[in-house]
């Protein structure tokens, strides 16, 4: 029981202690509220109005915190800890004293009980002490210890807490800015706050971030009732003025920001806090290089470019980039519209990428790091130089002398190289259809640019009339990326005219030739007339005046124009012959010979002697005197007369040849048309083709027959214009009959009567054949009749020539013994003149037969000219009583008469042989010396050698008879025949030498042999046959045998080389060859390009060379 009272007492003490501390907590809380709130309000009010510096505010803040902390600790925290008996609390004795002081009746009792309890634990008299404790405890058991503390007494402390609280509420309700601003500024004690000013700085501090190495524009705004005129910024220790953009907006630019920058703003007495511009590290490329690997086929070595982004490279080039980047975590590349590709990273700052350039494109480089994923990008371009198509051009040259021989010269080029050049052609047949394309590989190109030439002979294609050939050159390049590309020249065409077109063009040329010849004849007659007047005028003058020389100069100019007209006619004739060769229209051998003779006559009309004479007169015109002028005028007049005669012969012969050609063409056309009509008749009978097509073909044949009929009328008209018309039958009625049959067939085909139409077609075809055969027979019959007339005329001419030769020989012998001043001499001169007049009669017959026999025309006219010259010169010398000189001309005249007689005799024999052999007629005789081989008028060397050997034997036999004492009186004819034979051999040798000289094979030995022959001929004419003559004759024979052997060896060599020669390309025309050489030389001059040049400059040089080559 005792124990329970004591315990109860202790519990009551503990309850007192707790209340004691509760009282302290309550009183401390009031103290704390009053102190803390009061100090809080005081500091806020002070800061709100006085804007202390950061140091003061910091002290005030920390002071407030310390005071508030101390108050809370001392007045709140400690009582609260003690309340929960934490820390050092008051003891029971101290509590007893406090209680005793409040309750007087227990003042010492409670303390004694606690002391006794302490003594009881150590005293001997424990029980006695415990009893005392129990007694005393009982006495104060009912005393309420807790009542010793009156919590209501704390109300008096409200006077410390309530005023601050009420003041706080007042401020919160009435002036919250005081508390808000003050608290905010005190709490941010390190931040500088300005007193409220007319304005304030407005910055976006979140935007104070700048990319490294870029400019940053700081924008500062001001707000307030009064705005400053200027603002300044302080960076480090340097102040700068801001740029005023607007009354309330200022800017300042930080250039090339590389690191963080601290700054502050001030102006108008207001300063800002310090701000920091933060730098964001920007990824960047410090350097890069591009490794360029060109395609192998262009032949360029690998290159490396530093810091070059825009690239110009050939197509197919491999590009490898190596980037050195700073502050970069990732580098991406995007090409064109493709997706972005990351570059490979090698090391900390190196990135690698590659690409094959195939087309033009832009590429982008993106840089990034953790702060800036795609901070920057760079754009470049790749310009691809594509492998261009090769270029080729060509110039075509056509040989005017051979229309089927084409020459080409051209250029081809490529930017990197060429591998093949071909010539391609395709033939489109006139009868329908197309031949396969043929390709001829040419020389393989060895460089980027080539110049080529090619010769093409169309005769190798066996073209038919109307065929068309398309041809072009094609070049291939060495493109290793896209494959070889090619380029072609423009397609060129060559069309072979049809037979009808050929004949029309030939007719036009014939008309042109005829007109030119007629014009030349008229002009020649005028020139002769003017020349006579000029000569007569000079005869009456003592000295030449300027006007006379000018008249002579005008005549020379007119003669040149005449020569030009003849040249134009000759060119037109040559063109006709070339066309005939192209169209194989030279089947008639006789017509070919006539054309060759006509060509020779054209050449002779433009004689070199006449040209030389005109050049001499022109050169010496200002210096020559009266006599020289007379001599030159006379000589020119003679040449003009000869030219006029030759032009007349030329005109007549051309007209005759034109008529014969037209007749031959008509025969061939009728035969061809008959074949086509027969073929169509068979097709009509069998209905092998549609009816409409058959009718069109028949209509076409009808038109051809109508054209033949018109040509026949033209043939008859031109034949009537000849001096000696050919015996050509008028077949117009037969042709009309054929046309009617063909028209009937056409009508029956339209009426679908195929059988009847076929019969009419066959009937017309048979009539065509019959008409063609009859025309051919009539032509041959006329030739035979002409041959008979020529034979009769030749017999008479031979007799007349021999008579003249004997008369000339007798007259020449009588002159030898006649005194020059006697009547007999005058009679002999008159006799000589009579012989000349007699020859004029014979001359007309000679010219007539020469005009009908073109093969011998040249020789006859040549000899006639020599005879006339001899007669004229001998008479002139006799009139001057110069017998010796006259005798020389008489011998030449007699020699010419004998040569002419011998030639005509041989011609007569040939004609008689042709007549006896029943030849169908060649239209003319064969030329003397022609044995069916060799070219016209030219004997082979073996024939000449054989003839010279026979003449040698004849001379030896005659020499033997003379040595036996036989006189020369009966041998004059034999001497004349041998002289004529020697002259014929000499002429044949001269023609052979001329032919060799044209081939570049002339022999000096032949000239020497001809000189020896001429000496023998003179001896024979003078009837001198000595041992020296025979020795000379033997030497001639020996040298001829040597030349014959050399010629035979040469022919064998030519035969061995013939096959190779046929394979050789025709030579280029000299003008074209010279042009090609000059062009190559000019281009080669620029081809010394230095290897040190860069590809760009090499390309410029190549382009210049290409343009220069054109």
ROVEXSE-517517 format. One line per 8 residues: their letters; for each residue x negated, y negated, z negated of C-alpha. Coordinates in steps of 0.1 Angstrom, whole numbers. Last residue first. Example, Ala and Ser with C-alpha at 12.3 -4.5 7.8 and 13.67 -1.06 7.14 Angstrom:
2
SA = -137/11/-71; -123/45/-78
//
This chain:
1110
XXXXXXXX = -376/-219/1395; -409/-208/1380; -411/-242/1362; -379/-234/1344; -392/-200/1332; -425/-215/1323; -408/-241/1302; -386/-215/1285
XXXXXXXX = -417/-195/1278; -435/-225/1263; -405/-232/1240; -404/-196/1229; -441/-197/1221; -434/-228/1201; -408/-210/1180; -429/-179/1177
XXXXXXXX = -458/-199/1162; -488/-206/1184; -521/-190/1174; -520/-167/1203; -526/-197/1226; -505/-195/1257; -525/-192/1289; -494/-186/1310
XXXXXXXX = -491/-221/1323; -514/-218/1353; -498/-184/1361; -465/-203/1368; -480/-225/1395; -499/-197/1411; -469/-174/1412; -449/-202/1429
XXXXXXXX = -476/-208/1455; -479/-171/1463; -441/-167/1467; -439/-197/1490; -468/-185/1511; -451/-151/1515; -418/-167/1524; -435/-188/1551
XXXXXXXX = -455/-159/1564; -424/-136/1567; -428/-107/1544; -443/-76/1558; -422/-46/1565; -424/-19/1538; -447/10/1547; -432/44/1554
XXXXXXXX = -434/41/1591; -471/32/1588; -477/64/1569; -462/85/1597; -480/66/1624; -515/68/1608; -525/100/1625; -510/88/1658
XXXXXXXX = -528/55/1655; -561/74/1650; -553/96/1680; -545/64/1701; -578/49/1690; -597/79/1702; -579/78/1735; -587/40/1738
XXXXXXXX = -623/46/1732; -624/73/1759; -606/51/1784; -630/22/1776; -660/44/1783; -644/57/1815; -637/20/1826; -674/12/1819
XXXXXXXX = -685/40/1842; -661/30/1870; -671/-7/1868; -708/4/1869; -701/25/1900; -684/-5/1917; -713/-27/1909; -736/-2/1925
XXXXXXXX = -714/0/1956; -713/-38/1960; -751/-39/1955; -755/-12/1982; -735/-35/2006; -700/-38/2018; -692/-73/2029; -659/-76/2048
XXXXXXXX = -653/-111/2035; -621/-99/2017; -640/-69/2005; -668/-90/1991; -643/-112/1973; -626/-82/1958; -659/-69/1946; -666/-102/1928
XXXXXXXX = -631/-101/1912; -637/-65/1900; -669/-76/1883; -651/-104/1865; -624/-79/1855; -650/-56/1840; -665/-84/1819; -630/-92/1805
XXXXXXXX = -625/-56/1797; -658/-54/1778; -646/-83/1756; -619/-61/1743; -586/-72/1728; -572/-52/1698; -552/-79/1679; -519/-66/1691
XXXXXXXX = -513/-96/1713; -548/-92/1726; -541/-56/1735; -511/-66/1756; -532/-93/1774; -559/-67/1781; -534/-44/1796; -520/-72/1817
XXXXXXXX = -555/-81/1830; -562/-44/1838; -530/-42/1859; -541/-74/1876; -575/-60/1883; -561/-28/1897; -537/-47/1920; -565/-69/1932
XXXXXXXX = -587/-39/1939; -558/-23/1959; -554/-56/1978; -591/-57/1986; -590/-20/1997; -560/-27/2019; -577/-57/2035; -609/-38/2042
XXXXXXXX = -588/-10/2058; -569/-35/2079; -602/-51/2091; -617/-17/2099; -612/-17/2136; -635/-46/2143; -660/-36/2117; -683/-17/2140
XXXXXXXX = -694/20/2138; -731/24/2136; -734/55/2114; -742/31/2085; -707/16/2089; -691/51/2087; -710/58/2055; -700/25/2039
XXXXXXXX = -664/33/2047; -667/66/2029; -684/50/1999; -657/24/1998; -629/50/1999; -646/70/1971; -649/39/1949; -612/31/1955
XXXXXXXX = -603/66/1944; -624/61/1912; -608/27/1906; -573/42/1909; -582/70/1884; -597/45/1860; -565/24/1862; -543/54/1857
XXXXXXXX = -564/65/1827; -561/31/1812; -523/31/1813; -508/10/1839; -488/-21/1830; -461/-36/1852; -432/-22/1831; -445/-1/1803
XXXXXXXX = -461/32/1807; -447/62/1825; -425/67/1856; -453/61/1880; -453/24/1882; -481/10/1903; -459/-12/1923; -427/-21/1904
XXXXXXXX = -397/1/1910; -370/-11/1933; -337/-25/1922; -301/-16/1912; -313/16/1896; -295/37/1922; -278/71/1919; -311/86/1930
XXXXXXXX = -308/108/1961; -344/117/1962; -347/102/1997; -334/69/1985; -357/68/1955; -387/78/1977; -378/51/2002; -377/26/1975
XXXXXXXX = -410/37/1961; -426/36/1996; -412/1/2001; -426/-11/1968; -460/3/1977; -459/-16/2010; -447/-47/1993; -477/-45/1970
XXXXXXXX = -501/-40/1998; -486/-69/2018; -488/-92/1988; -524/-83/1981; -532/-87/2018; -515/-122/2019; -533/-132/1987; -567/-121/2001
XXXXXXXX = -559/-140/2033; -552/-171/2013; -583/-167/1992; -604/-163/2024; -588/-194/2038; -596/-214/2006; -633/-204/2009; -633/-213/2046
XXXXXXXX = -619/-247/2038; -648/-254/2015; -672/-244/2042; -654/-263/2069; -653/-297/2052; -640/-317/2082; -619/-339/2059; -588/-327/2077
XXXXXXXX = -602/-292/2073; -604/-297/2035; -568/-308/2032; -557/-279/2055; -576/-254/2033; -560/-268/2001; -525/-267/2014; -528/-232/2029
XXXXXXXX = -545/-219/1997; -520/-234/1974; -491/-220/1995; -508/-186/1994; -514/-187/1956; -478/-198/1950; -465/-170/1972; -487/-146/1953
XXXXXXXX = -472/-156/1920; -437/-156/1933; -441/-121/1946; -457/-109/1914; -430/-123/1892; -401/-111/1914; -414/-75/1916; -393/-61/1887
XXXXXXXX = -365/-87/1892; -355/-73/1926; -326/-93/1940; -343/-127/1934; -375/-113/1948; -357/-103/1980; -345/-138/1985; -379/-154/1975
XXXXXXXX = -397/-132/2000; -372/-140/2028; -376/-177/2022; -414/-173/2021; -414/-156/2055; -401/-188/2071; -426/-208/2051; -453/-184/2063
XXXXXXXX = -447/-195/2099; -452/-231/2088; -485/-222/2072; -496/-203/2103; -487/-233/2124; -508/-255/2102; -538/-232/2108; -532/-233/2145
XXXXXXXX = -531/-271/2144; -564/-270/2126; -577/-246/2153; -565/-270/2180; -584/-299/2163; -616/-277/2162; -611/-269/2199; -609/-307/2206
XXXXXXXX = -645/-312/2193; -658/-331/2163; -660/-302/2138; -680/-278/2162; -663/-244/2164; -683/-213/2156; -671/-204/2121; -637/-218/2127
XXXXXXXX = -630/-189/2151; -636/-164/2124; -610/-181/2101; -585/-183/2129; -588/-145/2135; -584/-137/2098; -554/-160/2094; -537/-145/2125
XXXXXXXX = -544/-110/2111; -529/-119/2077; -499/-136/2093; -492/-105/2114; -496/-83/2084; -472/-105/2064; -446/-105/2092; -447/-67/2096
XXXXXXXX = -444/-63/2058; -415/-87/2057; -396/-67/2083; -401/-35/2065; -391/-52/2032; -359/-65/2047; -349/-30/2058; -357/-15/2024
XXXXXXXX = -338/-43/2006; -307/-37/2027; -308/1/2019; -313/-6/1982; -284/-30/1982; -262/-3/1996; -275/21/1969; -267/-5/1942
XXXXXXXX = -233/-10/1956; -226/27/1955; -238/29/1919; -215/0/1909; -186/16/1928; -192/49/1910; -192/33/1876; -160/14/1884
XXXXXXXX = -144/46/1897; -153/65/1866; -139/38/1843; -107/37/1863; -103/74/1862; -109/75/1824; -84/47/1819; -58/64/1841
XXXXXXXX = -62/96/1821; -56/77/1789; -25/60/1802; -11/94/1812; -19/108/1778; -1/80/1761; 29/84/1784; 30/121/1776
XXXXXXXX = 28/114/1739; 57/89/1741; 79/115/1757; 72/140/1730; 75/114/1702; 109/100/1712; 115/81/1680; 131/51/1699
XXXXXXXX = 102/29/1685; 78/56/1698; 95/54/1732; 90/16/1733; 53/20/1725; 48/47/1751; 65/24/1776; 41/-4/1766
XXXXXXXX = 11/20/1771; 24/30/1805; 29/-7/1815; -6/-16/1803; -21/12/1824; -3/-2/1855; -15/-36/1847; -50/-22/1845
XXXXXXXX = -47/-6/1879; -35/-39/1894; -63/-58/1878; -89/-35/1892; -106/-59/1917; -136/-39/1928; -171/-52/1921; -196/-55/1949
XXXXXXXX = -219/-79/1933; -218/-115/1943; -249/-130/1962; -250/-167/1952; -230/-158/1920; -199/-177/1911; -176/-150/1925; -191/-126/1899
XXXXXXXX = -182/-150/1871; -145/-151/1882; -143/-113/1886; -158/-107/1852; -134/-132/1836; -105/-114/1852; -119/-82/1838; -122/-97/1804
XXXXXXXX = -85/-106/1804; -77/-70/1813; -99/-57/1785; -81/-80/1760; -48/-66/1772; -61/-31/1767; -72/-40/1731; -38/-54/1723
XXXXXXXX = -21/-22/1736; -45/-2/1714; -34/-22/1683; 2/-16/1692; -4/21/1695; -20/21/1660; 9/1/1645; 34/25/1661
XXXXXXXX = 15/55/1647; 16/39/1612; 53/33/1614; 59/69/1626; 41/84/1596; 11/105/1606; 5/139/1621; 37/138/1641
XXXXXXXX = 23/166/1662; 29/148/1696; 21/114/1681; -12/128/1666; -21/143/1700; -13/110/1718; -33/91/1692; -64/111/1700
XXXXXXXX = -59/107/1737; -55/69/1732; -86/67/1711; -106/86/1738; -92/64/1766; -101/33/1746; -137/45/1743; -139/52/1781
XXXXXXXX = -123/18/1789; -145/0/1765; -176/16/1780; -167/7/1815; -158/-28/1805; -191/-32/1787; -211/-21/1817; -192/-46/1839
XXXXXXXX = -197/-74/1814; -234/-65/1812; -237/-65/1850; -220/-99/1852; -242/-114/1825; -273/-100/1843; -263/-117/1875; -256/-149/1857
XXXXXXXX = -290/-147/1840; -307/-139/1873; -291/-170/1889; -301/-192/1860; -336/-179/1858; -341/-181/1895; -329/-217/1894; -350/-224/1864
XXXXXXXX = -380/-209/1881; -375/-232/1911; -371/-262/1888; -403/-252/1869; -423/-249/1901; -411/-283/1912; -420/-297/1877; -454/-281/1879
XXXXXXXX = -460/-297/1913; -448/-331/1900; -471/-327/1870; -501/-321/1893; -491/-351/1914; -487/-373/1884; -520/-361/1870; -538/-369/1902
XXXXXXXX = -521/-403/1906; -528/-412/1870; -564/-402/1874; -567/-423/1905; -551/-454/1888; -571/-452/1856; -567/-432/1825; -573/-448/1790
XXXXXXXX = -538/-454/1776; -524/-421/1789; -554/-400/1778; -537/-381/1749; -502/-380/1765; -516/-369/1798; -537/-342/1782; -508/-330/1760
XXXXXXXX = -485/-329/1791; -510/-308/1810; -515/-285/1781; -478/-279/1778; -475/-273/1815; -504/-248/1814; -489/-231/1784; -459/-222/1804
XXXXXXXX = -424/-227/1790; -407/-213/1821; -431/-183/1818; -415/-174/1784; -380/-176/1798; -391/-156/1828; -405/-129/1805; -372/-128/1787
XXXXXXXX = -355/-123/1820; -378/-95/1828; -371/-79/1795; -334/-83/1801; -337/-68/1835; -356/-38/1821; -329/-33/1795; -302/-35/1822
XXXXXXXX = -319/-7/1841; -322/15/1809; -284/14/1803; -279/25/1767; -288/-9/1753; -257/-16/1732; -271/0/1701; -253/-25/1679
XXXXXXXX = -283/-39/1662; -303/-37/1694; -276/-56/1713; -275/-82/1685; -313/-87/1689; -309/-91/1727; -282/-117/1722; -303/-136/1697
XXXXXXXX = -332/-136/1721; -309/-151/1748; -298/-178/1723; -335/-185/1715; -343/-187/1752; -315/-212/1758; -327/-233/1729; -363/-232/1742
XXXXXXXX = -351/-243/1777; -334/-273/1761; -365/-281/1741; -386/-279/1773; -363/-304/1789; -366/-327/1758; -403/-325/1762; -400/-334/1799
XXXXXXXX = -379/-363/1789; -406/-375/1765; -433/-371/1792; -411/-391/1816; -408/-418/1789; -446/-419/1785; -451/-423/1823; -427/-452/1823
XXXXXXXX = -447/-468/1794; -479/-464/1814; -462/-481/1842; -450/-509/1820; -484/-515/1805; -500/-520/1840; -521/-497/1861; -545/-512/1885
XXXXXXXX = -545/-515/1923; -508/-507/1927; -489/-495/1957; -499/-458/1951; -488/-462/1915; -452/-471/1926; -451/-441/1949; -461/-419/1920
XXXXXXXX = -435/-434/1897; -408/-430/1923; -418/-394/1929; -419/-387/1891; -384/-402/1887; -371/-379/1913; -388/-349/1898; -375/-359/1863
XXXXXXXX = -340/-361/1877; -342/-327/1893; -355/-313/1860; -326/-329/1841; -301/-313/1863; -317/-279/1860; -320/-282/1822; -283/-291/1819
XXXXXXXX = -274/-260/1840; -298/-239/1819; -284/-252/1786; -248/-246/1799; -255/-211/1809; -273/-203/1776; -244/-217/1756; -219/-197/1777
XXXXXXXX = -239/-166/1771; -241/-173/1734; -204/-176/1732; -200/-143/1752; -224/-126/1728; -204/-138/1699; -172/-125/1714; -189/-92/1722
XXXXXXXX = -202/-88/1687; -168/-96/1672; -152/-70/1694; -179/-45/1685; -173/-51/1648; -196/-73/1629; -219/-57/1603; -212/-72/1570
XXXXXXXX = -237/-81/1544; -226/-89/1509; -242/-103/1478; -230/-95/1443; -242/-122/1421; -272/-110/1401; -267/-85/1374; -275/-84/1337
XXXXXXXX = -281/-54/1315; -281/-45/1278; -301/-18/1261; -287/-7/1228; -273/-29/1200; -303/-30/1177; -333/-18/1199; -325/-42/1227
XXXXXXXX = -352/-35/1254; -336/-53/1283; -322/-40/1316; -322/-58/1350; -298/-53/1379; -302/-65/1415; -272/-67/1438; -257/-52/1469
XXXXXXXX = -224/-50/1488; -226/-35/1523; -198/-38/1548; -192/-16/1578; -175/-31/1608; -198/-16/1634; -216/14/1619; -244/14/1595
XXXXXXXX = -272/40/1597; -286/29/1563; -322/27/1573; -315/-1/1597; -306/-23/1567; -343/-28/1560; -347/-41/1525; -377/-61/1513
XXXXXXXX = -381/-68/1476; -397/-95/1456; -401/-99/1419; -411/-124/1393; -411/-112/1358; -405/-126/1324; -406/-108/1291; -434/-85/1302
XXXXXXXX = -443/-53/1320; -413/-48/1342; -411/-14/1358; -414/-18/1396; -381/-10/1414; -356/17/1408; -332/22/1437; -295/27/1429
XXXXXXXX = -269/39/1453; -232/35/1446; -212/62/1462; -198/55/1497; -164/38/1501; -134/48/1521; -118/33/1552; -128/33/1588
XXXXXXXX = -149/2/1583; -169/20/1556; -177/2/1524; -213/8/1516; -227/3/1481; -259/-12/1469; -281/-13/1439; -316/-26/1433
XXXXXXXX = -330/-17/1399; -352/-33/1373; -360/-15/1340; -376/-21/1306; -375/-58/1299; -386/-76/1268; -379/-99/1239; -360/-131/1250
XXXXXXXX = -353/-117/1285; -364/-127/1319; -358/-120/1356; -369/-140/1386; -362/-136/1423; -374/-131/1458; -354/-111/1483; -361/-104/1519
XXXXXXXX = -335/-89/1543; -342/-72/1576; -311/-65/1596; -310/-99/1612; -345/-94/1627; -361/-124/1642; -342/-149/1620; -354/-129/1590
XXXXXXXX = -329/-134/1562; -340/-147/1529; -320/-141/1497; -329/-158/1465; -325/-140/1432; -315/-146/1397; -318/-126/1365; -311/-133/1329
XXXXXXXX = -313/-107/1301; -284/-106/1277; -294/-122/1244; -308/-103/1215; -289/-124/1189; -307/-151/1170; -290/-147/1136; -286/-178/1115
XXXXXXXX = -286/-169/1078; -272/-198/1058; -277/-209/1023; -255/-216/993; -267/-221/958; -247/-214/927; -248/-225/891; -236/-218/856
XXXXXXXX = -218/-186/863; -218/-169/830; -229/-200/812; -236/-193/775; -246/-157/780; -265/-164/812; -256/-170/848; -269/-176/883
XXXXXXXX = -249/-171/915; -267/-171/949; -244/-175/980; -248/-163/1015; -235/-179/1047; -233/-158/1078; -245/-154/1114; -247/-117/1124
XXXXXXXX = -268/-86/1120; -293/-96/1093; -302/-66/1072; -301/-75/1035; -322/-72/1004; -322/-83/968; -348/-85/940; -347/-104/906
XXXXXXXX = -378/-115/886; -376/-132/852; -378/-105/825; -392/-77/846; -376/-64/878; -339/-70/879; -319/-58/909; -296/-84/924
XXXXXXXX = -259/-81/917; -236/-78/947; -206/-101/951; -179/-88/974; -179/-96/1011; -165/-128/1026; -199/-141/1038; -227/-126/1018
XXXXXXXX = -225/-128/980; -255/-126/958; -256/-122/920; -283/-131/895; -278/-122/858; -295/-131/825; -312/-163/836; -330/-187/814
XXXXXXXX = -356/-190/841; -355/-173/875; -383/-160/899; -364/-146/929; -378/-120/954; -356/-117/985; -360/-89/1011; -347/-95/1047
XXXXXXXX = -347/-68/1073; -343/-82/1108; -316/-66/1131; -308/-98/1150; -337/-122/1152; -342/-146/1124; -332/-182/1114; -332/-185/1077
XXXXXXXX = -319/-212/1054; -333/-203/1020; -370/-211/1024; -388/-212/990; -418/-193/1004; -415/-173/1036; -433/-140/1042; -438/-126/1077
XXXXXXXX = -441/-91/1092; -456/-89/1127; -436/-95/1158; -434/-69/1186; -397/-73/1195; -392/-35/1195; -402/-31/1158; -373/-51/1144
XXXXXXXX = -386/-79/1122; -395/-75/1085; -391/-109/1067; -402/-110/1031; -384/-139/1015; -399/-158/986; -384/-174/955; -392/-201/930
XXXXXXXX = -381/-216/897; -345/-204/901; -323/-218/873; -302/-208/844; -291/-238/823; -299/-240/786; -270/-259/770; -282/-291/754
XXXXXXXX = -264/-306/724; -257/-343/722; -259/-351/685; -239/-379/668; -249/-401/640; -221/-420/623; -209/-452/639; -218/-488/633
XXXXXXXX = -195/-518/633; -208/-554/633; -195/-560/668; -216/-532/681; -230/-499/670; -233/-464/683; -255/-436/670; -277/-410/687
XXXXXXXX = -293/-376/682; -305/-358/714; -308/-321/719; -333/-312/747; -338/-315/785; -312/-340/796; -321/-353/830; -306/-388/825
XXXXXXXX = -283/-396/796; -257/-419/811; -238/-444/790; -202/-453/792; -178/-478/777; -140/-479/776; -116/-503/758; -122/-535/779
XXXXXXXX = -130/-513/809; -161/-497/825; -185/-515/801; -219/-499/805; -236/-493/772; -266/-513/761; -296/-494/750; -315/-492/717
XXXXXXXX = -348/-474/711; -358/-459/678; -345/-425/685; -315/-431/706; -296/-461/695; -265/-469/715; -251/-504/720; -216/-518/725
XXXXXXXX = -207/-551/741; -176/-573/742; -160/-557/711; -122/-551/709; -99/-567/684; -67/-551/673; -82/-516/674; -93/-487/695
XXXXXXXX = -126/-482/712; -135/-454/736; -169/-441/743; -177/-419/774; -212/-404/775; -222/-394/810; -246/-365/810; -273/-361/838
XXXXXXXX = -286/-326/844; -318/-308/835; -301/-287/809; -264/-288/810; -249/-312/785; -227/-306/754; -210/-334/735; -176/-324/747
XXXXXXXX = -164/-312/713; -174/-346/698; -147/-363/719; -155/-399/710; -133/-428/698; -152/-456/681; -131/-479/659; -118/-515/662
XXXXXXXX = -109/-546/642; -126/-530/612; -116/-508/584; -147/-504/563; -170/-479/577; -174/-443/567; -207/-426/567; -206/-389/562
XXXXXXXX = -226/-374/534; -198/-380/509; -173/-361/529; -153/-353/498; -155/-389/487; -144/-401/521; -115/-377/523; -104/-383/487
XXXXXXXX = -105/-420/492; -87/-419/525; -60/-396/512; -56/-411/477; -55/-446/490; -36/-436/521; -8/-422/498; 2/-457/487
XXXXXXXX = 37/-457/474; 47/-421/469; 14/-405/463; 2/-436/445; 31/-437/422; 29/-400/415; -8/-405/407; 0/-434/384
XXXXXXXX = 27/-413/366; 2/-385/361; -26/-409/351; -2/-425/326; 12/-391/313; -21/-375/302; -35/-399/276; -2/-409/261
XXXXXXXX = 7/-372/261; -17/-369/232; 9/-379/207; 29/-349/218; 2/-327/204; 18/-328/169; 45/-306/183; 20/-277/182
XXXXXXXX = 22/-277/144; -6/-255/129; -3/-244/93; 29/-228/103; 9/-200/116; -1/-190/81; 34/-182/70; 31/-176/32
XXXXXXXX = 51/-145/22; 22/-124/14; 4/-150/-6; 10/-133/-40; 9/-98/-27; -24/-104/-13; -37/-116/-47; -26/-85/-63
XXXXXXXX = -39/-63/-36; -72/-79/-36; -74/-76/-74; -66/-40/-71; -93/-36/-44; -118/-52/-67; -110/-28/-95; -112/1/-72
XXXXXXXX = -145/-9/-58; -162/-14/-90; -196/-4/-79; -197/-31/-54; -209/-31/-17; -177/-27/3; -157/-43/-24; -178/-75/-23
XXXXXXXX = -167/-83/13; -131/-76/4; -136/-98/-27; -147/-126/-4; -117/-123/19; -94/-122/-11; -111/-152/-27; -106/-172/6
XXXXXXXX = -69/-164/6; -65/-172/-30; -85/-205/-30; -61/-227/-10; -31/-206/-14; -10/-229/-34; -23/-260/-14; -11/-248/20
XXXXXXXX = -27/-270/47; -62/-270/33; -59/-234/24; -49/-226/60; -80/-244/73; -102/-228/47; -87/-194/54; -94/-199/92
XXXXXXXX = -130/-207/83; -131/-176/61; -115/-155/89; -141/-166/113; -138/-192/141; -145/-179/176; -177/-173/194; -171/-159/229
XXXXXXXX = -140/-141/239; -113/-137/213; -85/-141/239; -77/-175/224; -114/-182/223; -116/-179/260; -87/-202/265; -100/-226/240
XXXXXXXX = -134/-226/258; -118/-230/293; -95/-258/287; -110/-286/267; -147/-280/270; -148/-263/303; -121/-283/319; -136/-315/306
XXXXXXXX = -170/-305/317; -159/-296/351; -139/-327/356; -168/-347/343; -193/-329/365; -170/-330/396; -164/-366/391; -201/-373/388
XXXXXXXX = -208/-352/419; -183/-371/439; -193/-405/424; -230/-397/431; -222/-386/466; -201/-416/472; -229/-438/459; -254/-422/482
XXXXXXXX = -230/-422/512; -224/-459/507; -194/-472/490; -164/-482/510; -152/-508/484; -114/-506/486; -107/-470/492; -138/-460/473
XXXXXXXX = -128/-478/441; -92/-466/444; -103/-431/449; -128/-432/421; -102/-446/397; -75/-422/407; -98/-392/403; -112/-406/369
XXXXXXXX = -77/-410/356; -66/-377/369; -96/-360/354; -95/-378/321; -58/-376/315; -53/-342/328; -83/-330/308; -71/-346/275
XXXXXXXX = -37/-331/280; -52/-298/288; -75/-301/258; -45/-307/234; -28/-276/248; -59/-255/247; -67/-267/212; -32/-257/200
XXXXXXXX = -36/-224/217; -69/-221/199; -53/-225/165; -24/-203/176; -48/-176/183; -66/-182/150; -33/-181/131; -23/-148/147
XXXXXXXX = -57/-134/136; -51/-146/101; -16/-130/101; -33/-98/112; -58/-100/84; -31/-105/58; -12/-75/72; -43/-55/69
XXXXXX = -47/-66/33; -11/-58/26; -14/-24/43; -45/-14/24; -29/-22/-9; 0/0/0
//
